[in-house]
Amino acid sequence: MNYIIRKASLEDRDRLKELIDQSARGLSREYYSQQQIEGAIRTVFGVDTDLIRDGTYLIAESGTQVVGCGGWSKRKTLFGGDQFSSRNDALLDPPNEPAKIRAFFVHPDFARQGIARQILTVCETEAAKAGFRSIELMATLPGVPFYKSCGYSEMGAIDLELDQNIRLGLIRMNKEIKNPHG
């Protein structure tokens, strides 16, 4: 499959939201109930415009179709789109705090074709160039096997309370990265 990876722009927000919703609904069914998926879309999963403005959010396109997205962050927020209430946009200290891998989603029709791995490689490289020595993320249950295959280790599980007493199981993960400059 041919696709390109580029920096996301604010004009991509509607297309990204559509992809995020399709990905969550299509790839999470084996791990979460429909109620959990819809609750996560309403309260947590979504576009993070800080990532777009920071130039650290990537989009994968095949022709005119958005087939994947994901990014890294130099901010303290570990997960959650613009609608997520627990956000902290303070900047991280690269030598002493881990960069954050954020908001990875792949269209169900294009899953397991290397798109997320390619985006993750770009994110890790950019974070290392920015001086970060490690990266952490909060994985959804369907994402855990992927991140493990990319060298990430589990740090612990959480049950995130969404709305209406719905809880979503997530796994915190991390990885050391190598600085390309020594």
N, C-alpha and C positions, 0 to 999 in steps of 0.2 A: 504494500500500500504506500502510496506517495502522500506525504504531508510535510508541512513546514511548521517550524516553531518560531514564534515571534513574541515580542513584548505585547502584552495586552494594553489596550487604550480604554479610556472612559466610554468611548463609543461602542465598545464590545459588551457593555454590562448586560443588556437584554439577552443577547445571544449566550453569554456565560450563564446567566440565571437559568435559561432554558436547558442548557447542557447539565448543570448541577442537578436540577430537578429530575431529568431523565436518568442520569447516572445513579442518583440515590434510589430512585424507584426501581430501576432495572437491575442493579448490581447488589442491592442490600437485602433482597427478599429471603435469602437463605439464612440470614443472620439476625434480622430484626423483623418485628411485626409491622403490618401496614400502619398501625397507629403510631409506632415509634418512628417510622420513616417520615410520615406526614408531620409529626411533631418536630422532628429534626429539621425538616425543610422550613417549617414556620419560624423556628426559633434560633437555629444554629447554622445550618448549611446555607451558604449564600455567597454572594460576591462581596469581597472586602476591598473597598475603593482605596484604602491606605496602601495596599500592595500594588495596585495599579499606579497610583500617584508616585510611589517610591521606585517604580520601574523594576520591580522584582516579581511580577506576576506574568506568567507565560501562557500562551494559547497555542494549541496545535490545530491546524486547519488542513483539511483535505478538500481541495477545490474551494467551494464557498461554505462547506460544513465545518463547524467547530466539533472536533473529535476528542479533545482533551484540554485540560488546563491544570495549572498548579504553580506554586511559587514558594519563595522563601522570604523571611522577614528579618529585619534588623530591629524590630519592635518587640516589646514584652508579651503582647497578646499571643497565646499559644494556638488558639483556634477560634472559629466563629466568624460569620459574615457580618456585614454592617448592622443587621438586626439583632445580633447577640449582645446582651446587656453587659456581660462581664468582659470588657475590653480595657486594655491598658496600652496606649500608643506611645509610651515613653521608649526612648531608644536604648538598646542594649549596649554593653561594653564588650566589644568583640574578643579581646584576649581572655576575658573572665566569665563571659556568659555565652550560652549556646544560641546560634541562630535558630530560627523556627522554620520548619517545613510546613506549608500551609495550603489548604484548600485544593487538594488534588482530586480531580474528577475526570473520568473517561466515559465517553458515550458507550452504552452497552454493546452496540454493534461493532465497536472497535476495541473492545477489551482484549487484553492478553496479546497485543500485537507490538509491544515495546514502546508505546507512546509515553506512558507514565515513567518508564525507566529513563527514556531520553530526556524528558523534562526534569526528572530528579537529578540526573547527571549535570545538567546545566545549572540547576539551583545549587548543588553542592560545590561546583566549581566557582560560581559567582560568590557564594558565601565565604569560601576559603580565600579568594582574592580580596575580599573586604576585611580580612583579618580574623575571621572566626576559626576556632579550633575544633568546635564540635557543633552538632545540630541536634535538636530534639523536635518531636512532633507528637500530636495526639491522633492516634490511628483509630479509625472505625474498625469494627471487627472484620469486615471483608478486606480491609487494607493490610491487616497484620501479616499475612503470609507474603505479600508483595514486599513490604518493608523489611521483613526478616531476610528475604532473598537478596536484598540490597545491602545487607550488613548491619541493619539496625537491631538493637537489643531492647527487650521489654524492661521497663522500669517499674511498672505497676498498673493496675486497673482502677478505673473509676466508674461510678454510675452517675452520669450527669442527669440531674432532674430537669426535664423540659417543662412543658406546661401540662395542666390537667393530670398531675401525678404520673406522668409518663417518664420513665427512666431510660437512658441510652447508655449501654456499655461501651467504654472506650479504653484504649490501651496507650499509655505514655511510653514513648520509645526514644532512644538516642543513638548517636554514632559519632565517633571521632572522625575528623576530616583532616586531610593534609593540606598545608599551605603550599601553593604552587611556587612560592618564592623562597622556599627553605623552611 
